[in-house]
Amino acid sequence: MDLEFGKSLDTSKKNSWRTSLLLAYQSLGVVYGDLSTSPLYVYKSTFAEDIQHSETNEEIFGVLSFVFWTLTLVPLFKYVFVVLRADDNGEGGTFALYSLICRHARVSLLPNRQVADEALSTYKLEHHPEKKSSSGVKLYLEKHKVLHTALLILVLLGTCMVIGDGVLTPAISVFSAVSGLELSMSKEHHQYAVIPITCFILVCLFALQHYGTHRVGFFFAPIVLTWLLCISSLGIYNIIYWNPHVYQALSPYYMFKFLKKTRKGGWMSLGGILLCITGSEAMFADLGHFSYSAIRTAFTFLVYPALILAYMGQAAYLSQHHHTSYQISFYVSVPESVRWPVLIIAILASVVGSQAIISGTFSIINQSQSLSCFPRVKVIHTSDKIHGQIYIPEINWVLMILCIAVTIGFRDTKHMGNASGLAVMTVMLVTTCLTSLVIILCWHKPPIVALFFLLFFGSIELLYFSASLTKFTEGAWLPILLALFLMTIMFVWHYATIKKYEFDLHNKVSLEWLLALGPSLGIARVPGIGLVFTDLTSGIPANFSRFVTNLPAFHRVLVFVCVKSVPVPFVPPAERYLVGRVGPAAHRSYRCIVRYGYRDVHQDVDSFESELVSKLADFIHYDWHRSQHSSHSEEDVSHSNESTSECRLAVIGTVAFSGTPAYEIEESVQPASVSIGFSTVESVTDVIEMEPVHAVERRVRFAIDDYSESDVRTNMELQLREELQDLLAAQEAGTAFILGHSHVRAKQGSSVFKRLAINFGYNFLRRNCRGPDVALKVPPVSLLEVGMVYVV
């Protein structure tokens, strides 16, 4: 027995290692494309203007020492050993850190939060709040509302710089790769060939985005692997052939020697050296596609050694060539016999690196949109198998135009490098600040540990950041301008969204008003299902009262739908729908809260309408079954008195209702498995969770069995059957989507900035971006828009 157990343990370990190695191999094409192509332009950008390569070799050895220690401290120590561990259910990136912080401290600005969201399986905390005393930092953050806004602005700044990097990285990567043609062409021809070829490759790259990276993804890993083997082999060749003692330059002594000789010029040249870590953020941002062990293995044992050998090889060559006929660049150290193959591999690797950052830009804009921080755009899910593979047409073409404009406008690696360097260091500084908060709030480490992390890595990044800022007039202005423009859009959109929610909250009508509507007031109930969309999780929205006032009729089955985001990366489909009654069962009114995570893509598989009707049918079965198995006297009273309050919300998952009457099937759902005990905010009494009995992919259709006289014995069974028949008849009659068509206006007496932001900024964005009907994929023939004026 022991031998068999030992063998099975060894087998599982082997399988886990095989899986990890396979993921490590696949991560090369997605994660490390940008980082691995940095040798193309680091030395060229560093020696562009601020320092000169002399015969003493102090400059080239000093730069090599800086590159080595920067690669060692930032990607290896900071990201691999610390930041990659700050994952959110396996997800990484700026929003993952923000999500973690929001779950451990009440600093979120999302308006419609519910305590019930904490029952989600992905809403896990490292320590239960009651078991761990609150730190002073947490209490201070929660107390001061201005810090909540400051934290959001910090996250938006990092987001905007990632988008800026999505503009700059494809331009500099492809341009640097194509620049290798200068060694094979005359200067006159080269000058007119590089820009058109770069622009052509960029147009092709963006034109193919709508196919999705999964269609060509299997090519990516072999290309990057070939490129890494290529540059490491060239590095070894150059070290052995030109300068075997170049390893001595790895000593930190050469950094101090370099700064002592070059002084201000050396400090300013750090803006070029920092380009050696561009793409490091991708290790964390793409964590969700792979695993911590896979990314760590790939970087530690392949990417890191290959990059160090490549930089050492270039330094070894340049240490013996002080008067080259061409500028310092990657291709001068490549032997002429293999220059063309290396050029082709370099161009392919740069395209792969560009693809990774473009996909990352799509992903982070989708996350911003889910947090109400970005105007609505069309999101297309390009893969049914790989979650997170998305394409955003509007953003794709804007990125393409900006990339081509940067290439044509700057025309050299120096200006592109200055711009890219500033964007990269800003993102890293934001990550360092957010990780410091995670160390205190989520990992519950002493504040001194977080302070040490912040000061150590923050000082390194601030040194590079300050050097980048000195290049403001030489290209670094571009990411700052882009960030200011994007942050203005994002903050105005978020601010107006919050104000709209507050207006809805203060102007919602009571449940008694809804229940009083009837034939005595001239209100008719028409066949069909009416889906009233609102941001409110309780109460009757003002847009519905306006709808009934102008058109005195509403549908036989009425559903108040709230589509909301929660601070988790994904919401499991079985936990997505919270369903409950609004008023008594006879009123046929329901509330449905649909929850999405910040990485979820809305409605990417099934029709929302059909899915919702399916969940309502499941809820009706469940609710009547629960009523029947409770005390009849208590349940009759509760059902008759539900006119004064909203009923319970139930989490409707993938529970199979089939066979004999559904309420008998539901006996497999034990009371112990459905009761959670979390109360929601604002008049919702409790939450009942239905655990999946077994994963069954359900069709939208639901059948009402013909009951025999022996089956239909109680009044509840008749009411259940009648309610299901009403729902089925309403679905056959058709569904109407009732949405508010809002116009937002600032209050009289508001400040000039608020009037500009609301009256002009927000309304301009609302008119020229996708409407909520497009985002929700509402069929035009089923759409009913209710005009609403918001005075905020």
C-alpha positions in Angstrom: 0.0 0.0 0.0 2.8 2.4 0.9 4.6 1.6 -2.3 1.5 2.2 -4.4 0.8 5.5 -2.6 4.5 6.5 -3.1 4.2 5.7 -6.8 0.9 7.7 -7.3 2.5 10.6 -5.5 5.5 10.5 -7.8 3.2 10.3 -10.8 1.2 13.4 -9.7 4.4 15.3 -9.1 5.6 14.4 -12.6 2.3 15.5 -14.1 2.3 18.8 -12.3 5.9 19.4 -13.5 5.0 18.5 -17.0 2.0 20.9 -16.9 4.1 23.6 -15.4 6.8 23.2 -18.1 4.2 23.2 -20.8 2.7 26.4 -19.5 6.2 27.9 -19.1 6.8 27.2 -22.8 3.4 28.7 -23.8 4.1 31.8 -21.7 7.1 32.7 -23.9 4.9 33.8 -26.7 2.3 35.7 -24.7 4.3 37.2 -21.7 7.9 37.6 -22.8 7.6 38.9 -26.4 8.1 42.6 -25.4 10.8 41.9 -22.7 12.8 39.6 -25.0 13.0 42.2 -27.8 14.5 45.0 -25.6 18.1 44.2 -26.7 17.2 45.6 -30.1 17.1 49.2 -28.8 18.5 49.5 -25.2 22.2 50.3 -26.1 21.1 52.4 -29.1 18.8 54.6 -26.9 21.3 54.8 -24.1 24.1 56.1 -26.3 21.9 58.3 -28.5 23.0 61.6 -27.2 23.8 61.9 -23.4 27.0 59.8 -23.3 29.7 58.7 -25.8 31.4 55.4 -26.2 35.1 55.9 -25.4 38.2 53.7 -25.6 38.4 53.3 -21.8 35.1 51.3 -22.0 33.9 52.8 -18.8 30.7 53.8 -20.4 29.8 50.5 -22.0 30.8 48.5 -18.9 28.8 50.9 -16.6 25.7 50.6 -18.8 26.1 46.7 -18.8 26.4 46.8 -15.0 23.2 48.9 -14.7 21.3 46.6 -17.1 22.4 43.5 -15.2 21.3 44.9 -11.7 18.1 46.5 -13.1 17.1 43.1 -14.6 18.0 41.3 -11.4 16.3 43.7 -8.9 13.1 44.6 -10.8 11.8 41.7 -12.8 13.5 38.9 -10.8 13.4 40.1 -7.2 10.4 42.4 -7.2 8.1 40.7 -9.7 9.0 37.0 -9.5 9.5 36.8 -5.7 7.0 39.4 -4.4 4.4 40.9 -6.8 3.4 37.7 -8.6 2.3 36.4 -5.2 -0.2 39.2 -4.9 -2.6 37.5 -7.2 -6.4 37.8 -7.2 -7.8 34.3 -7.6 -4.9 33.7 -10.0 -5.3 37.0 -11.8 -2.7 39.8 -12.0 -2.4 43.4 -13.0 -3.3 46.8 -11.7 -7.0 46.0 -11.3 -6.2 42.7 -9.5 -4.3 44.7 -6.8 -7.1 47.3 -6.6 -9.7 44.5 -6.3 -7.7 42.9 -3.4 -7.4 46.2 -1.6 -11.2 46.9 -2.0 -12.1 43.5 -0.6 -10.0 43.9 2.5 -10.8 47.6 3.2 -13.9 49.6 2.4 -12.3 51.9 -0.1 -14.3 51.0 -3.2 -16.2 53.7 -5.1 -18.5 51.2 -6.8 -22.0 52.4 -5.7 -24.3 49.3 -5.6 -22.3 47.1 -3.3 -24.1 44.3 -1.4 -23.0 42.2 1.6 -24.3 39.2 -0.4 -21.4 39.7 -2.9 -19.0 38.5 -0.1 -20.7 35.0 -0.4 -19.1 34.5 -3.9 -16.6 31.7 -4.0 -14.1 34.0 -5.7 -14.5 36.6 -2.9 -12.1 34.9 -0.6 -10.1 36.7 2.1 -6.8 35.5 3.4 -8.0 36.1 7.0 -11.5 36.5 8.3 -12.1 40.1 9.3 -13.2 39.2 12.8 -10.1 37.1 13.4 -7.7 39.8 12.6 -7.5 43.1 14.3 -7.7 46.1 12.0 -4.5 47.9 11.3 -4.0 51.6 11.7 -3.4 52.0 7.9 -6.7 50.2 7.1 -8.7 52.4 9.6 -7.0 55.5 8.2 -7.8 54.6 4.6 -11.4 53.8 5.4 -12.0 57.0 7.4 -10.8 59.5 4.8 -13.0 59.5 1.7 -10.5 61.6 -0.2 -8.0 58.7 0.0 -10.6 56.5 -1.8 -10.6 58.9 -4.7 -6.8 59.2 -4.6 -6.5 55.5 -4.8 -8.8 55.3 -7.8 -6.8 58.1 -9.5 -3.6 56.1 -8.9 -5.1 53.0 -10.5 -6.4 55.1 -13.4 -3.0 56.6 -13.9 -1.4 53.1 -14.1 -4.2 52.1 -16.5 -3.7 55.1 -18.8 0.0 54.4 -18.9 -0.6 50.8 -19.9 -2.8 52.0 -22.7 0.0 54.5 -23.7 2.4 51.6 -23.7 0.0 49.9 -26.1 0.6 52.8 -28.5 4.4 53.0 -28.1 5.6 49.4 -27.8 4.4 48.2 -31.2 6.0 51.3 -32.8 9.4 51.0 -31.1 9.6 47.2 -31.4 8.8 46.9 -35.1 10.8 50.1 -36.0 13.9 48.8 -34.1 13.6 45.4 -35.8 13.2 46.9 -39.3 16.1 49.3 -38.6 18.5 46.4 -39.2 18.1 47.1 -42.9 20.5 50.1 -42.5 23.4 47.7 -42.6 22.3 46.2 -45.9 21.2 49.4 -47.7 22.7 52.8 -48.5 21.7 55.6 -46.2 19.6 57.3 -48.9 17.5 54.1 -49.6 17.4 53.2 -45.9 15.9 56.6 -44.9 13.0 56.1 -47.2 12.4 52.4 -46.7 12.3 51.9 -42.9 9.3 54.1 -42.2 7.0 52.7 -45.0 7.9 49.1 -44.1 7.3 49.7 -40.4 3.9 51.3 -41.1 3.0 48.4 -43.4 3.8 45.8 -40.8 1.8 47.8 -38.1 -1.3 48.1 -40.4 -1.1 44.3 -41.1 -0.8 43.6 -37.3 -3.8 45.6 -36.3 -5.9 44.5 -39.3 -5.5 40.8 -38.1 -6.6 41.6 -34.6 -10.3 40.7 -35.2 -9.3 37.1 -35.8 -8.1 36.8 -32.2 -4.6 35.7 -31.0 -5.8 32.1 -30.4 -5.8 31.5 -34.2 -2.1 32.3 -34.5 -1.1 31.8 -30.9 0.6 28.5 -31.5 3.2 30.3 -33.6 4.2 32.7 -30.9 6.1 30.5 -28.4 8.4 28.9 -31.0 9.2 32.4 -32.4 10.2 33.8 -29.0 12.0 30.7 -28.1 14.0 30.8 -31.3 14.7 34.5 -30.7 15.9 33.9 -27.2 18.2 31.0 -28.3 19.4 33.3 -31.1 20.4 36.3 -29.0 21.9 34.1 -26.3 24.0 32.2 -28.9 25.1 35.5 -30.4 26.0 36.7 -26.9 28.1 33.6 -26.1 29.9 34.0 -29.5 30.6 37.7 -29.0 31.8 37.1 -25.4 34.2 34.2 -26.4 35.4 35.9 -29.6 35.7 39.5 -28.6 36.1 39.9 -24.8 35.9 36.9 -22.4 36.5 39.2 -19.4 33.3 41.2 -19.9 31.7 39.4 -17.0 33.8 41.6 -14.7 31.5 44.5 -15.7 28.7 42.9 -13.7 30.2 44.2 -10.5 28.3 47.2 -9.0 31.7 49.0 -8.9 31.3 49.8 -12.6 28.0 51.6 -12.0 29.6 54.0 -9.5 32.6 54.4 -11.9 30.2 55.2 -14.7 28.2 57.8 -12.8 31.5 59.4 -11.5 32.8 59.9 -15.0 29.6 60.8 -16.9 27.8 62.7 -14.0 24.6 64.4 -15.4 24.9 62.8 -18.8 25.1 59.4 -17.2 22.0 60.1 -15.0 20.1 61.2 -18.1 21.1 58.1 -20.0 19.2 56.0 -17.4 16.2 56.8 -19.5 17.6 54.5 -22.2 18.8 51.8 -19.7 15.4 51.4 -18.2 14.1 50.1 -21.5 15.7 46.7 -20.6 12.8 46.0 -18.3 9.9 47.0 -20.6 7.5 44.2 -20.7 8.2 43.1 -17.0 4.7 44.2 -16.1 3.3 41.7 -18.5 4.5 38.9 -16.2 2.0 40.1 -13.6 -0.7 41.3 -16.0 -0.9 37.9 -17.8 -0.7 35.8 -14.7 -4.3 34.7 -15.1 -3.5 32.9 -18.4 -0.8 30.7 -16.9 0.5 30.1 -13.4 3.0 31.5 -10.9 5.3 28.5 -11.2 5.2 28.6 -15.1 6.0 32.3 -15.3 8.7 32.0 -12.6 10.3 29.0 -14.4 10.3 30.6 -17.8 11.8 33.8 -16.6 14.4 32.4 -14.1 15.8 29.6 -16.3 15.4 30.9 -19.8 14.5 34.5 -20.4 16.7 36.1 -17.7 19.9 34.2 -18.6 19.3 34.7 -22.4 18.9 38.5 -21.9 22.0 38.8 -19.7 24.0 36.9 -22.3 22.7 39.1 -25.1 23.6 42.3 -23.3 27.0 40.9 -22.3 27.7 39.9 -25.9 26.8 43.3 -27.3 29.0 44.9 -24.6 31.9 42.5 -25.4 31.7 43.5 -29.1 31.4 47.2 -28.5 34.4 47.1 -26.1 36.6 46.2 -29.0 34.9 48.5 -31.6 35.0 52.1 -30.7 34.8 53.7 -34.1 32.1 51.8 -35.9 31.0 53.2 -39.2 27.3 53.0 -38.0 25.6 54.0 -34.9 25.6 51.7 -31.9 22.8 49.2 -32.5 22.0 45.6 -32.0 22.8 44.5 -35.5 26.4 45.7 -35.6 27.3 42.9 -33.2 25.6 40.3 -35.4 28.0 38.5 -37.8 27.3 39.4 -41.4 26.8 35.7 -42.5 23.7 35.4 -40.2 22.4 39.0 -40.3 19.4 38.4 -42.6 18.1 35.4 -40.7 18.4 37.3 -37.5 16.6 40.3 -39.0 13.7 38.1 -40.0 13.5 36.5 -36.6 13.7 39.9 -34.9 10.8 41.3 -37.0 8.7 38.2 -36.1 9.6 38.5 -32.4 8.7 42.2 -32.4 5.3 41.5 -33.9 4.7 38.9 -31.2 5.8 41.4 -28.5 3.4 44.0 -30.0 0.6 41.5 -30.1 0.9 40.8 -26.3 0.7 44.5 -25.4 -2.3 45.1 -27.8 -4.2 42.2 -26.2 -3.3 43.5 -22.8 -4.7 47.0 -23.8 -8.0 45.4 -24.9 -8.2 43.6 -21.6 -7.5 46.5 -19.3 -10.0 48.7 -21.2 -12.7 46.0 -20.7 -11.8 46.0 -17.0 -12.0 49.8 -16.8 -15.4 49.6 -18.5 -16.7 47.1 -15.9 -15.7 49.5 -13.1 -17.7 52.3 -14.8 -14.4 54.1 -15.5 -14.5 54.0 -19.3 -17.2 54.8 -21.9 -19.1 51.8 -23.3 -17.3 50.2 -26.2 -18.1 47.1 -28.2 -16.3 44.0 -26.8 -16.1 40.9 -29.0 -15.1 37.6 -27.5 -12.8 36.0 -30.1 -12.5 32.5 -28.5 -15.1 30.2 -27.0 -12.3 28.2 -25.3 -9.9 30.7 -24.0 -11.4 33.2 -21.6 -10.2 36.7 -21.8 -9.4 36.7 -25.6 -11.3 39.8 -26.6 -11.3 42.3 -29.4 -12.5 45.9 -29.3 -12.9 47.4 -32.8 -12.9 51.1 -31.8 -9.8 50.8 -29.6 -8.0 48.7 -32.2 -8.2 51.3 -35.0 -7.4 54.2 -32.6 -4.3 52.3 -31.5 -3.3 51.7 -35.1 -3.6 55.4 -36.1 -1.7 56.5 -33.0 1.1 53.9 -33.6 1.5 55.0 -37.2 1.5 58.7 -36.1 4.2 58.0 -33.5 6.3 56.1 -36.1 6.0 58.9 -38.7 6.3 61.7 -36.2 9.3 60.5 -34.2 11.2 58.6 -36.9 13.9 57.4 -34.5 14.4 55.0 -31.6 15.6 57.8 -29.2 12.3 59.7 -29.0 10.2 56.5 -29.0 12.4 55.1 -26.2 12.0 58.2 -24.1 8.3 58.0 -24.4 8.0 54.3 -23.7 10.4 54.5 -20.8 8.3 57.1 -18.9 5.1 55.0 -19.4 6.8 51.8 -18.2 8.3 53.4 -15.1 4.9 55.1 -14.2 3.2 51.7 -14.3 5.9 50.1 -12.2 5.7 52.9 -9.6 1.9 52.4 -9.4 2.4 48.6 -8.9 4.9 49.2 -6.2 2.5 51.6 -4.3 -0.4 49.2 -4.6 1.6 46.1 -3.6 2.8 48.0 -0.5 -0.9 48.3 0.5 -1.5 44.7 -0.3 1.3 43.7 2.0 -0.3 45.5 4.9 -4.1 45.0 4.2 -4.2 41.6 2.6 -1.1 39.8 3.9 -1.3 41.4 7.3 2.5 42.0 7.5 3.9 44.7 9.8 3.9 48.2 8.1 7.7 48.3 8.4 7.9 45.4 5.8 5.7 47.3 3.4 7.7 50.5 4.0 10.9 48.7 3.3 9.5 47.3 0.0 8.2 50.7 -1.0 11.4 52.6 -0.2 13.8 50.0 -1.7 12.1 49.4 -5.1 10.4 52.8 -5.2 13.8 54.6 -4.9 15.2 52.5 -7.8 12.1 53.3 -10.0 12.1 57.0 -9.0 15.7 57.2 -10.1 14.8 56.0 -13.6 11.5 58.0 -13.5 13.4 61.2 -12.8 15.8 60.5 -15.7 12.8 59.9 -18.0 11.2 63.2 -17.0 14.3 65.1 -18.1 13.5 63.9 -21.7 10.1 65.6 -21.6 10.8 67.7 -24.7 12.4 64.7 -26.5 9.4 62.4 -26.6 8.5 61.9 -23.0 5.7 64.4 -23.3 3.6 61.9 -25.4 2.7 59.4 -22.6 2.0 62.3 -20.2 -0.4 63.9 -22.8 -2.1 60.6 -23.5 -2.5 59.9 -19.8 -4.0 63.3 -19.0 -6.4 62.9 -21.9 -7.5 59.4 -21.0 -7.7 60.2 -17.2 -9.9 63.1 -17.9 -12.3 60.9 -19.9 -12.2 58.1 -17.4 -12.7 60.3 -14.3 -15.5 62.4 -15.9 -17.3 59.2 -16.9 -16.9 57.6 -13.5 -17.9 60.8 -11.6 -21.1 61.2 -13.7 -22.0 57.5 -13.3 -21.8 57.8 -9.5 -23.9 61.0 -9.6 -26.5 59.3 -11.7 -26.7 56.4 -9.3 -27.1 58.8 -6.4 -29.9 60.6 -8.3 -31.6 57.2 -8.9 -31.2 56.3 -5.2 -32.8 59.5 -4.0 -35.7 59.4 -6.5 -36.7 55.8 -6.4 -40.4 55.1 -5.6 -41.8 52.8 -2.9 -43.0 49.3 -3.3 -46.5 50.3 -2.2 -46.7 52.6 -5.2 -46.0 49.7 -7.5 -48.5 47.4 -5.8 -51.2 50.1 -5.9 -51.1 50.2 -9.7 -54.1 48.4 -11.1 -57.3 48.7 -13.1 -58.8 51.1 -10.6 -56.2 53.6 -11.6 -56.6 52.9 -15.3 -53.4 50.8 -15.4 -53.5 47.7 -17.7 -51.2 44.6 -17.6 -50.3 43.6 -21.2 -49.0 40.2 -22.3 -45.2 39.7 -22.3 -42.2 40.1 -20.1 -40.9 43.6 -19.2 -37.2 43.8 -18.3 -36.6 47.2 -16.5 -32.9 47.9 -16.3 -31.6 49.8 -13.4 -28.5 50.3 -11.3 -30.5 49.9 -8.1 -30.4 46.7 -6.1 -33.6 47.5 -4.3 -36.6 49.8 -4.7 -38.5 50.8 -7.9 -36.4 53.0 -10.3 -37.7 56.5 -11.3 -37.5 55.6 -15.0 -40.2 52.9 -14.5 -42.5 55.4 -12.7 -42.0 57.8 -15.6 -42.8 55.0 -18.1 -46.1 54.1 -16.4 -47.0 57.8 -16.0 -46.7 58.4 -19.8 -48.0 55.0 -20.9 -50.5 53.6 -18.3 -49.6 49.9 -18.9 -46.9 47.5 -18.1 -46.2 43.8 -18.8 -47.8 40.8 -17.1 -44.4 39.6 -15.9 -42.2 42.4 -14.7 -38.5 42.0 -13.9 -36.2 44.7 -12.5 -32.8 43.8 -13.7 -29.5 45.2 -12.2 -26.3 44.3 -14.1 -23.5 45.1 -11.7 -19.8 44.6 -11.3 -18.2 43.1 -8.2 -14.5 43.5 -7.1 -13.5 39.9 -8.2 -11.9 38.8 -11.5 -14.6 36.3 -12.3 -18.1 35.3 -11.1 -18.8 31.6 -11.6 -21.9 31.2 -13.9 -23.6 29.2 -11.1 -23.4 32.2 -8.8 -24.1 35.0 -11.3 -27.9 35.4 -10.9 -29.5 36.7 -7.7 -33.3 36.3 -8.1 -36.2 37.4 -5.8 -39.8 38.5 -5.7 -41.0 42.1 -5.6 -44.3 42.0 -3.8 -46.6 39.0 -3.5 -46.4 36.0 -5.9 -49.7 37.1 -7.6 -48.1 40.4 -8.8 -45.7 38.5 -11.0 -42.9 41.0 -10.3 -39.3 39.9 -9.7 -35.9 41.4 -9.1 -32.8 39.9 -10.8 -29.2 41.0 -10.0 -26.7 39.9 -12.6 -23.1 40.0 -11.2 -20.0 40.1 -13.3 -16.3 40.3 -12.4 -13.9 42.8 -13.8 -12.4 40.3 -16.3 -15.8 38.7 -17.3 -17.0 39.4 -20.8 -20.8 40.1 -20.7 -23.1 37.7 -22.6 -20.5 35.9 -24.6 -22.3 32.6 -24.9 -26.1 32.5 -24.5 -28.8 35.1 -25.1 -29.3 37.1 -22.0 -33.1 37.1 -22.4 -33.3 33.3 -22.6 -30.9 32.8 -19.8 -32.9 35.2 -17.5 -36.2 33.4 -18.2 -34.5 30.1 -17.4 -33.3 31.5 -14.1 -36.8 32.8 -13.3 -38.3 29.4 -13.9 -35.8 27.8 -11.6 -36.4 30.4 -8.9 -40.2 29.8 -9.1 -39.7 26.1 -8.6 -37.3 26.7 -5.8 -39.5 29.4 -4.0 -42.6 27.3 -4.0 -40.7 24.2 -3.0 -39.2 26.1 0.0 -42.7 27.5 0.9 -44.2 24.0 0.8 -41.6 22.5 3.1 -41.8 25.3 5.7 -44.6 25.8 8.2 -47.8 26.3 6.2 -49.2 28.8 8.6 -46.0 30.9 8.7 -45.5 30.7 4.9 -49.1 31.7 4.1 -48.7 34.8 6.3 -45.3 35.7 4.8 -46.7 35.3 1.3 -49.7 37.4 2.0 -47.6 40.1 3.7 -45.0 40.5 1.1 -46.7 43.6 -0.2 -44.7 45.6 2.3 -41.2 44.4 1.6 -39.2 42.6 -1.0 -38.8 38.9 -0.7 -35.6 36.9 -0.4 -33.0 36.7 -3.1 -31.8 33.3 -4.2 -28.6 32.5 -6.0 -29.8 30.5 -9.0 -27.1 28.2 -10.4 -26.9 25.2 -12.7 -29.5 23.1 -10.8 -31.2 20.5 -12.9 -35.0 20.6 -12.7 -36.4 17.7 -14.6 -38.5 14.6 -14.4 -41.4 14.6 -11.9 -42.7 17.9 -10.4 -39.7 20.1 -9.9 -40.4 20.6 -6.2 -39.7 16.9 -5.6 -36.3 17.2 -7.4 -35.3 20.1 -5.2 -35.4 17.8 -2.2 -31.8 16.9 -3.2 -30.9 20.5 -2.2 -30.5 20.2 1.5 -31.3 23.1 3.8 -27.8 23.1 5.2 -26.4 23.6 1.7 -28.6 26.5 0.8 -28.5 28.7 3.8 -25.6 31.2 4.0 -26.8 33.9 6.4 -25.5 37.0 4.6 -28.0 39.9 4.6 -28.0 42.2 1.7 -28.1 46.0 1.8 -31.5 47.9 1.7 -34.6 45.8 2.5 -33.4 42.4 1.3 -33.7 40.0 4.2 -31.3 37.2 3.4 -29.7 35.2 0.7 -30.4 31.6 -0.2 -27.7 29.9 -2.3 -28.6 26.9 -4.4 -25.5 24.7 -4.8 -25.2 22.9 -8.1 -26.4 19.3 -7.8 -24.4 18.4 -10.9 -23.1 20.5 -13.8 -25.8 20.3 -16.4 -25.8 22.6 -19.4 -29.4 23.7 -19.6 -31.5 24.8 -22.5 -33.7 27.8 -22.1 -36.9 25.8 -22.6 -38.7 24.6 -19.5 -41.7 22.3 -19.5 -44.8 22.4 -17.3 -45.8 18.8 -16.7 -49.4 17.8 -16.9 -50.3 17.0 -13.4 -52.8 14.3 -12.6 -55.6 14.8 -10.0 -53.5 13.0 -7.5 -50.5 15.3 -8.0 -52.4 18.6 -7.8 -53.5 18.2 -4.2 -52.7 21.5 -2.6 -53.3 25.1 -3.4 -49.5 25.8 -3.6 -49.2 23.2 -6.4 -51.9 25.0 -8.4 -50.3 28.3 -7.8 -46.9 27.0 -8.9 -48.3 25.6 -12.1 -50.3 28.8 -12.7 -47.1 31.0 -12.2 -45.1 28.8 -14.6 -47.8 29.0 -17.2 -47.9 32.8 -16.9 -44.2 32.9 -17.4 -44.3 30.6 -20.4 -47.2 32.6 -21.9 -45.3 35.9 -21.3 -42.2 34.5 -22.9 -44.2 33.4 -26.0 -45.8 36.9 -26.1 -42.4 38.6 -26.3 -39.9 40.5 -24.2 -39.5 44.2 -24.0 -36.3 45.8 -22.7 -37.1 49.1 -20.8 -34.0 51.3 -20.5 -33.5 54.8 -19.4 -32.3 57.3 -22.1 -30.5 59.8 -19.9 -29.5 63.4 -20.3 -27.4 64.6 -17.4 -27.3 68.3 -16.4 -25.3 70.0 -13.6 -27.3 71.7 -10.9 -27.6 75.5 -10.9 -24.8 77.1 -8.9 -22.4 74.3 -9.7 -18.7 75.1 -10.3 -17.4 75.9 -13.8 -15.4 72.6 -13.8 -18.5 70.6 -12.9 -20.6 72.2 -15.5 -17.9 71.6 -18.1 -17.4 68.0 -17.1 -21.2 67.1 -16.9 -22.9 69.4 -19.4 -20.3 69.1 -22.2 -17.8 66.3 -21.4 -20.1 63.5 -20.2 -22.9 64.2 -22.6 -20.5 64.4 -25.5 -19.1 60.9 -24.6 -22.6 59.5 -24.0 -23.8 60.7 -27.5 -20.7 59.4 -29.3 -20.1 56.1 -27.6 -22.1 52.9 -27.5 -25.4 53.1 -25.7 -26.5 50.7 -23.0 -28.7 48.8 -25.5 -25.7 48.0 -27.6 -23.6 47.0 -24.5 -26.5 44.7 -23.3 -27.0 43.4 -26.9 -30.7 44.4 -26.9 -32.6 43.7 -30.1 -33.8 47.0 -31.6 -37.3 45.8 -32.1 -37.6 44.9 -28.4 -36.2 48.2 -27.0 -38.3 50.8 -25.1 -36.3 53.9 -24.1 -37.6 56.2 -21.3 -36.3 59.7 -21.4 -34.8 60.8 -18.1 -33.2 64.1 -17.1 -30.7 63.8 -14.3 -29.9 67.0 -12.4 -26.8 66.2 -10.4 
